[in-house]
Amino acid sequence: MTTATLVVQEDDANLNSDIVKDYIKQLRAIDTYDTYAGWPEAKIIDPVVLTRERKKDIPVVGDPDEITIARLKAYYNSLATLIEKKSGLMAAPIVYLSHEGFGRALIMVGKLIVVDKILRDTHRFGFSSLEDLREKSDLAIKKALDLIEKYHAAATD
């Protein structure tokens, strides 16, 4: 995948959404070599957006590289952070991946699993747009908060 041409514009309204802001914060946190120092937010989040053209450049079968795995984990960390902020209860992400890129992502609040996502083809992890990222994340957070409300005893245990 080439990142020479950015698909995320600096004036994209979705850059101001909670999930994108937190995701960028998570990506900066795992940038141990300060690669992102001085980069605009649009450039940092851009590789997560997989347009049809970008997806064509990624083989259908393949093992995920370390950078893609780090982005995947940062995404679930962001979801957990926002669930924690909105519920007031500690949320813990758990990501298990085989070397082939198959696995599961869970977010637990207390003894309650509030997010359970089967992971496949993680070497192609990404979203079609920032709007898609925001919509899917907002839905996952809403479902998690509904579960916490419904099963509050398990979430606080």
Secondary structure, 3 states (H helix, E strand, C coil): CCCCCCCCCCCCHHHHCHHHHHHHHHHHHCCCCCCCCCCCHHHHHHHHECCHHHHHCCCCCCCCCHHHHHHHHHHHHHHHHHHHHHHCCCEEEEEEECCCCCEEEEEEECCEEEEEEEECCHHHCCECCHHHHHHHHHHHHHHHHHHHHHCHHHHCC
